[in-house]
Amino acid sequence: MKVKSILLGALVFSTSVAFSQTSNLRKAKASYDKFNEVKSIGNATLGVSDLNAAKDALEKAIEHEKTKELAETWTYYALVNADLALLDSTEAADGYIQKAVEARDKAVSLDSEKENEQNLNILNSILAQHELNKGVQAWDSQDFETAYGAFDRGLKYLPGDTTLLYYSGLAAVNSQNYDKALAKYVELVPVDSFSNNRQIILDVSRLYLMQGDTANAIKYAELGSSKYPNDSELATQNIELNLMAGNQEKIISTINEQVAKEPDNKNLHYYLGIAYNETGDLEKAEAAYKKALEIDPNYLDANINLGGLILNRGIDHFNKTNNANLAQSEYDTEIKKAYDIFDTALPYLQKAVEVDGKSYLALANLKKYYEIKEDQAKVDELQARIDALQ
């Protein structure tokens, strides 16, 4: 994983405190100032001696009567230990972090006037950076659960940080903890400035679907398609989910709008065919399926659906005629119309089997045609092919 660094601000050095500073605190601040000068030009390791000098001075300051109850003392002690942890690749880093966290808590409890708030914010960034680094290290080792824990701890110090939210959500997905992934990603949805906002909304919709929550999956798909009206993937997600949920009548206008944007998208015409078919507008459904097949004659699902639709239309006409009290000549005419409809379906039924000879639906539909035509040899052949699928 490519690490995105958390930018650290410049330290704020207060010129006035409530109590007189002893030499150790002044020395610590001066040494830490030198370290930060080196750190600011990208050579933090060159300032380790100054950092250690600051640490030594601060360890004396936290024991001194005049400085041990100063929020500033504990703030700097936390900063120094946090920076030492960032520079240490050994297990000793955990010890530095523990001291930094304890000192941070002490500083916060003492800083009733919030005089050290800016430096404490910078400390939070350093602590979060440490957790980010640990998370990336775990990620690179494919230990996604540990990576999630580190990224999540980083959010304790930088609540709402988009990098940590994204990485923690991604780690949760990879460790198949989808509830935690959703919790992180949902926080990112309203953050328009997040560069991957579009993908986040799409992923939230998909995660809800994986959890069996179709209502929320549709909610976020609709939000995404509204927020990014020119995004084909979000539009398709919205359409597919609404079709799955049985919202065909509701989604027809949305599909038509998307067809206008992507007239050569065969899937959109196919979805339109499904929606019209389910709402009973069979003429428009047939036209939509045919449009999909104009774009791709080998579109399996469109061939299956169109062949089946026409076959059913022929069966309906046959049954209606057979149950009507008609004169023989009129009966013969109407029955012939039914068989003409059946023959209209045949090219699509055959094409579906040609495209995928192992499709149960394609074989079953073609078998039904030959049953109607009373061609037993073809029926037996197709039944044998269906049996071979089991």
C-alpha positions, 0 to 999 in steps of 0.5 A: 500500500502506498502510504499517504503521509499525514501532514504535520503543522509547525509547532507553536512555542508559547512565550508565556506560561503561568509558572516560571520555567526551570532550565530543564524545560527551557533546555528541552524546548530548545533541543526539540526546536533544533530537532524540528528544524532538521525534521522540517527539511526532511532529515529527522534522523539527523536530529536524533541527538537533539531529540534525546537531549530534549527527552533527558531534560524533560525526564528531569522536568517532570520530576521538578516541583516547579514543572511537574504539574505544567501542561507544557512539560507533559505536552513536550514529553509526549511530543518527544516520545512520539517523535522517537517512536516514529524514528525507531523501527524496533520494538522500543517504539511501542514503549515510546508510544506508551509514554507519549500517550500517557503524557498526552492524557496528563497534559490534556488533564492539566491544560484547563486553559487550552494553552497547549491545544495547538501543540497537542493537535500536532501531537495527535498527528504524530501519534496517528502517523505512528498508527498509520505506519503500523497499519501499513506494515501489517497490510503489507504482511497481509494481516488485515485484522491487525492493520484495521486495528492500527488504522482505527486507533489512529482515528482516536487521535484524528477523528474523521481523517479521510486517509485513516477512515479509508484505510481502516474500511479497506482493511475491514473489507479484506478481513471480511468484517463488513460491519466495520467496513460499512461504519468507516465508509459511511463516514466518508460518503458526505465528504465530497472533497475525498478523492475516491468519494464516488467509489466509496458510495458504490462500495457502501451500496455493494456492502449493504447488498452483501449484508442482505440490506437491499433498502440501504443498498438502493438508498446509497445507489440512488444517492450516488447516481444523483450525486454523480449523474454522469457515472455509468457504474453508479447508474447501473448499480441503481438500476440493477438493485431496483429491478432486483427489488421489484421496482420496475415501474419506478425505474423505467424513466431512470433507465430511459434517461440513462439510455439517452446518455448511453445509447450503445449500452446493450445492458441498459436496453436489456434492463429496459426490456425486463422492466417493461416485461414485468409491468406488462408492456410486452410490445416495448419489452420486445423492442428493447430486447431487440435493440440490445441484440442489434448491439450484440447479437450474441447477448445470451440473456437478451436472446433467452428473454426475447425468445421466451417472451415471444414463445409465451405470447404465442402460447397465450394466443393459442390458449385464448383461441382454443378456449373461444367458441369460434367457427372452424375457419376462424379457429384455424386462422387464429391457431395459424397465427399462434404457430406463426408467433412460435416460429418468430421466436425460433431464431432467438431460441436457437441463438441462445442455445448456440451461444451457450449450449449448457444454459438450462433456460436456453435448452428448456425454451427450445425444447418447449418450442419443439414440444409445441411443434410435436417434433419428438426427435428434437424434444428427446435430443434436447431433454438428453442435453438437459439431463447431461447438465445434472 
